[in-house]
Amino acid sequence: MSLSPPPLAEAEAEGEGETRDWSEMPSDALAAVLAKLDATELLTGAGLVCRAWRRLAATDPTLWRRVDMSHQGDLLETEEAEDMARAAVDRAAGTMEAFWADSFVTDGLLRYISQRASSLKSLQLSLCDNVSNEGFAEAIKGFPQLEELDITFCSLYGSVCSDFEVDMMDDLLDVVTEDDDADFDDSDGFEDDAGMYDDEFDI
């Protein structure tokens, strides 16, 4: 006399034999998952899982609009981190809006970004001893849409950052005064305050 396994045991046995092909995940669902990861994770991990994941990570520019590579200078070699940053810029295909990074940033990398990411609105740099005043001043001209600039513990000196902020304010003033209907009071929000030029700017 043979005893058949109970229904629950049969279901568990069938479940153990099931496999899921993650490469067949719908692209919109996969994009939502990958969007939770930072640039380094996409370039070194999730983006290499399979051909479908690698293709989406390489061709969907929305995944690269905000590139946060803060604290990567302590984890990666400078050249490796810089190569990853350049790859992220390329994959953004001109749509990058934010770039945040630290000690691995160089004049060359900033110039590379400025030539390919004119849509940048937020730039945050920290511990960037490899960025010079001249390199920063040259690169910053390539970000006409920049709204936020955060420079922390960098080797920049003198008035290079404050001069940039003044130029941005002048551009804003020009736009406002060109509007015949604008009612602008130049004493409102543009005081010559000694404390206005800090290391962190929100333009």
C-alpha angles and dihedrals in degrees: 000000000000125000119216117220116257117261092253092056090049091052092050091049091051091048092054090056095051120102128191123218104217091189088071094060110128110264094237092053091045091050090053090053095046091047088068091063129081125239095264093051091050094049098044106026129009093030090061100049096103141334094273093050092044092050093050093046090051099044107033106086092188088075090062104046091102114035115187112185096155115148092015091114089074094048104041137043112261095247093046093050092046092050090052091050091052090049090052091051091051093049091050087063095207096317100098111131102173135031122181122177145139143210099351094064115113137180088259094054093048090050090049091053094046091053093051107028109051088150091068113134102170128042122177122178129175134179089002101159091156093065117091129202090247094049093047093047091051095047096045090063088069093063105073092159096051113139103164128043121178118179116177129177094343130147094244112123141183121022100321094116097038091047088054091052091050090051090052091050090049090052090050091049091051091053093049096047091050089063107090090204096050117116103201128174108199091204092062114090097347103083117152093240118169090222098052095089103072131150090263122060131188103186 
